[in-house]
Amino acid sequence: MQTSIRELMANSGVAFGTSGARGLATAMTDLVCFAYTKGFLQYLQSIGELKHAGESVAVAGDYRPSTDRVMEAVCRAADDMGYRAVNCGKIPSPAVALFGLEQKIPAIMVTGSHIPDDRNGIKFNKATGEVLKDDEQAMASQTHLPPNFRIILDGTSSNRVFYCCSVLSLICEE
């Protein structure tokens, strides 16, 4: 059974805000961040902006305490879909957006921007510019994750969680 991003939004309390997902850092679990990113990348595939495995996706973040964990989940989602996450480090949002525009690749910024430190967000930029409300609606309809992956992902330890998921996917393929 697949779950839509729209269902995840209702269950997690993480919703679309300015150019992406925003919510309490504790609600932005590895599962939520992975799924939102996967929904974004699936949407880009559906509109023809991403076409080939190995294409690059720029990822950057701010200095909030939860940012490194969220960036890891974002990068793992890109990797899971066969794309190459380009870690741009801790830079301002306009810098990673400009990098994406110049390189003609999508860019993802993990930042809470102007909201309090107990929150964070993931801003999505297409290779052609900022994600708009119509894009968000299409992203919200994307589905993600096989059931075994969904059950294990609880946001407590990203390394352990993703390791377990990798093992499960190997077992399920046999």
SENU-324527 format. One record per residue (C-alpha): residue number from 1; residue in three letters; x, y, z. Coordinates in pm, whole numbers. Each point is the difference from the previous one (the first is absolute). Last residue first. Example, Ala and Ser with C-alpha at 12.3 -4.5 7.8 and 13.67 -1.06 7.14 Angstrom:
! SENU-324527
+------+------+--------+--------+--------+
: nulo : guti :     xx :     yy :     zz :
+------+------+--------+--------+--------+
:    2 :  SER :   1367 :   -106 :    714 :
:    1 :  ALA :   -137 :   -344 :     66 :
+------+------+--------+--------+--------+
! end
This chain:
! SENU-324527
+------+------+--------+--------+--------+
: nulo : guti :     xx :     yy :     zz :
+------+------+--------+--------+--------+
:  174 :  GLU :   1499 :  -1234 :   -328 :
:  173 :  GLU :    -98 :    364 :    -58 :
:  172 :  CYS :   -176 :     19 :    338 :
:  171 :  ILE :    319 :    -98 :    184 :
:  170 :  LEU :    203 :    268 :   -175 :
:  169 :  SER :   -270 :    261 :     66 :
:  168 :  LEU :     -8 :   -102 :    366 :
:  167 :  VAL :    378 :     38 :     37 :
:  166 :  SER :    -14 :    348 :   -154 :
:  165 :  CYS :   -289 :     93 :    227 :
:  164 :  CYS :    190 :   -115 :    306 :
:  163 :  TYR :    302 :    209 :   -100 :
:  162 :  PHE :   -229 :    298 :    -63 :
:  161 :  VAL :   -145 :    -25 :    348 :
:  160 :  ARG :    329 :    -60 :    179 :
:  159 :  ASN :    165 :    298 :   -168 :
:  158 :  SER :   -305 :    224 :     40 :
:  157 :  SER :    -46 :    -64 :    368 :
:  156 :  THR :   -331 :     92 :    157 :
:  155 :  GLY :   -198 :    109 :   -306 :
:  154 :  ASP :   -248 :   -289 :      8 :
:  153 :  LEU :     72 :   -175 :   -329 :
:  152 :  ILE :    -56 :   -370 :     62 :
:  151 :  ILE :   -366 :    -22 :    -99 :
:  150 :  ARG :     36 :    218 :   -307 :
:  149 :  PHE :    288 :   -204 :   -144 :
:  148 :  ASN :   -193 :   -323 :     38 :
:  147 :  PRO :   -310 :    156 :   -162 :
:  146 :  PRO :    164 :    118 :   -326 :
:  145 :  LEU :     73 :    368 :    -12 :
:  144 :  HIS :   -161 :    288 :   -186 :
:  143 :  THR :   -300 :    156 :   -166 :
:  142 :  GLN :    -20 :    336 :   -178 :
:  141 :  SER :   -323 :    199 :     40 :
:  140 :  ALA :    164 :    259 :    224 :
:  139 :  MET :    263 :     71 :   -268 :
:  138 :  ALA :   -273 :     95 :   -249 :
:  137 :  GLN :   -153 :    238 :    252 :
:  136 :  GLU :    344 :    142 :     79 :
:  135 :  ASP :     69 :     66 :   -368 :
:  134 :  ASP :   -322 :    199 :    -27 :
:  133 :  LYS :    107 :    202 :    306 :
:  132 :  LEU :    336 :     90 :   -160 :
:  131 :  VAL :    343 :   -163 :     25 :
:  130 :  GLU :    270 :    256 :    -72 :
:  129 :  GLY :    200 :      3 :   -319 :
:  128 :  THR :     81 :   -179 :   -325 :
:  127 :  ALA :    212 :   -276 :    148 :
:  126 :  LYS :   -284 :    -46 :    249 :
:  125 :  ASN :     43 :    137 :    349 :
:  124 :  PHE :   -120 :   -168 :    318 :
:  123 :  LYS :     28 :    151 :    347 :
:  122 :  ILE :     16 :   -248 :    287 :
:  121 :  GLY :    -97 :    133 :    339 :
:  120 :  ASN :     90 :     23 :    365 :
:  119 :  ARG :   -161 :     70 :    332 :
:  118 :  ASP :    124 :     23 :    361 :
:  117 :  ASP :    230 :    280 :   -117 :
:  116 :  PRO :   -289 :    245 :    -59 :
:  115 :  ILE :   -106 :     94 :   -358 :
:  114 :  HIS :    194 :    246 :   -219 :
:  113 :  SER :    181 :   -251 :   -222 :
:  112 :  GLY :    -77 :   -343 :    139 :
:  111 :  THR :    251 :   -137 :   -242 :
:  110 :  VAL :     85 :   -313 :   -196 :
:  109 :  MET :     51 :    119 :   -357 :
:  108 :  ILE :    -67 :   -224 :   -299 :
:  107 :  ALA :    119 :     87 :   -349 :
:  106 :  PRO :   -111 :   -148 :   -333 :
:  105 :  ILE :    257 :     13 :   -280 :
:  104 :  LYS :     65 :    246 :   -284 :
:  103 :  GLN :    357 :     62 :    126 :
:  102 :  GLU :    -55 :    376 :     15 :
:  101 :  LEU :   -354 :    -34 :    135 :
:  100 :  GLY :    104 :   -257 :    259 :
:   99 :  PHE :    296 :    212 :    114 :
:   98 :  LEU :   -232 :    302 :     21 :
:   97 :  ALA :   -240 :   -193 :    224 :
:   96 :  VAL :    294 :   -122 :    212 :
:   95 :  ALA :    120 :    359 :     47 :
:   94 :  PRO :   -347 :    147 :     55 :
:   93 :  SER :    -55 :   -236 :    296 :
:   92 :  PRO :    319 :    104 :    181 :
:   91 :  ILE :    284 :   -255 :     35 :
:   90 :  LYS :     77 :   -292 :    228 :
:   89 :  GLY :    132 :   -273 :   -227 :
:   88 :  CYS :    -52 :    -29 :   -376 :
:   87 :  ASN :    -49 :   -377 :     21 :
:   86 :  VAL :    -61 :   -113 :   -358 :
:   85 :  ALA :   -253 :   -283 :     22 :
:   84 :  ARG :     37 :   -239 :   -292 :
:   83 :  TYR :   -326 :   -148 :   -124 :
:   82 :  GLY :    -99 :   -367 :     -8 :
:   81 :  MET :   -332 :     29 :    181 :
:   80 :  ASP :    142 :   -134 :    326 :
:   79 :  ASP :    293 :    241 :    -37 :
:   78 :  ALA :   -235 :    298 :    -15 :
:   77 :  ALA :   -191 :   -131 :    301 :
:   76 :  ARG :    327 :    -62 :    185 :
:   75 :  CYS :    111 :    357 :    -65 :
:   74 :  VAL :   -324 :    139 :    146 :
:   73 :  ALA :     26 :   -230 :    306 :
:   72 :  GLU :    360 :    116 :     58 :
:   71 :  MET :   -100 :    364 :    -41 :
:   70 :  VAL :   -269 :    -48 :    265 :
:   69 :  ARG :    253 :   -143 :    245 :
:   68 :  ASP :    247 :    281 :    -67 :
:   67 :  THR :   -273 :    265 :     34 :
:   66 :  SER :   -138 :    -99 :    341 :
:   65 :  PRO :    225 :    231 :    207 :
:   64 :  ARG :    -59 :    299 :   -228 :
:   63 :  TYR :    307 :    122 :   -191 :
:   62 :  ASP :   -144 :     24 :   -351 :
:   61 :  GLY :     -9 :   -257 :   -275 :
:   60 :  ALA :     99 :    -97 :   -352 :
:   59 :  VAL :    -94 :   -262 :   -260 :
:   58 :  ALA :     52 :     21 :   -377 :
:   57 :  VAL :   -153 :   -283 :   -207 :
:   56 :  SER :    214 :   -161 :   -269 :
:   55 :  GLU :   -100 :   -245 :   -273 :
:   54 :  GLY :    126 :   -354 :     56 :
:   53 :  ALA :   -317 :   -170 :   -113 :
:   52 :  HIS :   -151 :    183 :   -295 :
:   51 :  LYS :   -305 :    214 :    -71 :
:   50 :  LEU :    -50 :    269 :    262 :
:   49 :  GLU :   -191 :    306 :   -123 :
:   48 :  GLY :   -242 :   -211 :   -200 :
:   47 :  ILE :   -319 :    109 :    177 :
:   46 :  SER :    -51 :   -342 :    162 :
:   45 :  GLN :    370 :    -31 :     87 :
:   44 :  LEU :    -12 :    334 :    183 :
:   43 :  TYR :   -304 :   -126 :    193 :
:   42 :  GLN :    187 :   -315 :     96 :
:   41 :  LEU :    286 :    221 :    126 :
:   40 :  PHE :   -234 :    209 :    214 :
:   39 :  GLY :   -181 :   -305 :    136 :
:   38 :  LYS :    336 :   -162 :     84 :
:   37 :  THR :     98 :    313 :    186 :
:   36 :  TYR :   -326 :      7 :    193 :
:   35 :  ALA :     37 :   -371 :     77 :
:   34 :  PHE :    358 :     20 :    127 :
:   33 :  CYS :    -79 :    302 :    217 :
:   32 :  VAL :   -310 :   -165 :    149 :
:   31 :  LEU :    171 :   -335 :     53 :
:   30 :  ASP :    311 :    157 :    157 :
:   29 :  THR :   -228 :    181 :    241 :
:   28 :  MET :   -108 :    359 :    -52 :
:   27 :  ALA :   -249 :    -11 :    287 :
:   26 :  THR :    279 :     57 :    257 :
:   25 :  ALA :    129 :    294 :   -205 :
:   24 :  LEU :   -346 :    155 :     19 :
:   23 :  GLY :   -131 :     73 :   -346 :
:   22 :  ARG :     69 :    126 :   -348 :
:   21 :  ALA :    -10 :   -154 :   -348 :
:   20 :  GLY :     74 :    193 :   -316 :
:   19 :  SER :      2 :    327 :   -188 :
:   18 :  THR :   -143 :    201 :    292 :
:   17 :  GLY :   -224 :   -232 :    200 :
:   16 :  PHE :   -105 :   -351 :    -91 :
:   15 :  ALA :    -90 :   -210 :    300 :
:   14 :  VAL :    164 :   -201 :    277 :
:   13 :  GLY :   -272 :    -93 :    250 :
:   12 :  SER :    103 :   -364 :    -33 :
:   11 :  ASN :   -328 :   -179 :    -71 :
:   10 :  ALA :   -165 :    254 :   -229 :
:    9 :  MET :    320 :     72 :   -192 :
:    8 :  LEU :     71 :   -373 :    -34 :
:    7 :  GLU :   -344 :    -49 :   -153 :
:    6 :  ARG :     70 :    279 :   -255 :
:    5 :  ILE :    343 :   -153 :    -70 :
:    4 :  SER :   -186 :   -308 :   -110 :
:    3 :  THR :     47 :   -340 :    162 :
:    2 :  GLN :     60 :   -323 :   -190 :
:    1 :  MET :   -137 :   -337 :    100 :
+------+------+--------+--------+--------+
! end
